[in-house]
Amino acid sequence: MDRQVRLLTRQGCSLCQAAATRLAELAGELGFTLTLTDVDQLAEAGEPALRAEYGDRLPVVLLDGAEHSYWEVDEARLRADLDG
């Protein structure tokens, strides 16, 4: 099964950039598909739900659509959850 990791981000967020960089490295190692989503761009395009729900906790990591961690990548938990 192809596991999906989605990182919710916004422009100018240094924590978001650090999380994106680390997740890109882990994607190659652990074999998941990484998608980056800018919640502000999505809201401007008429889809404000993700910004409303997660906007104050960015970056947010979603694993297979469920919230996994926020503000940083919980790498140990991510490895364990992808393994299990």
N, C-alpha and C positions, 0 to 999 in steps of 0.2 A: 504494500500500500504506500502510495506517495504521500508523505506527510507534508503539511502546509504550515509555514510560519509566516505570519503577516505582522509587519512592524508598522505601528501607527506613529506618524511623525508630524513635524511642521518645520517650515523654513526657519533658520536661525537658531535652532535648538542644538546646542553642542552635545548634550546627552543623547539626543536622537542620532546624531552623526556617529558617535562612538558606538552606539548599539548596532547601527546599520553595518558598520565596518566589521564588528565582531561576528555578527550573524552571517555576513557574507563569507567569512572565513570558516565558520562552523558548518554552513550549508554544504560546502565541498567535502568536508570531513565526515559529516553525519548523514548526508544524503537527503536533505529536505529541500523543498522549494521555498524560496524567500520572495515575498512581495512587500514592497514599501508603499505605504498609503499616506499621503499628506492630508490630514483631516480638514485643514483650512481650505485646500483646493477642492476637496469633495463637497464641503459645505457651500462654497461659492458656486459649485455646479448644481446646487439644488438638493444635495443629500447631507443634511446637517446632523444626522443621528449619531455618527461616530464621534464628531467633535463635541456634541452635547454630552455624550456618555463618558468619554475618555479625555477630553481636552485639557483637564487640569492635572492629569497624571502622566503626560507624555514623557518619554516614549513608552508605549504599551506593546508588549509581545503577545500575540494571539497564536495559539497552537491549535491547528485544525478548527479554527473558529471560536475557541474558548480562551478567555483571558488567562494568560500564563504568568506574566510578571509585568511590573511597571517601574519606571525611573531607571532601571538597569536590567541587563540580561542576567537572569538567574541560571548561570551556565550549568551548575551541578544538577539542578532540578530539570533543566531542559534535556541534558544528556540522559538522565534517568528516565524521563517520560518518553523520550524517543526510543530508548532501549526496550521499555516495557511494552 
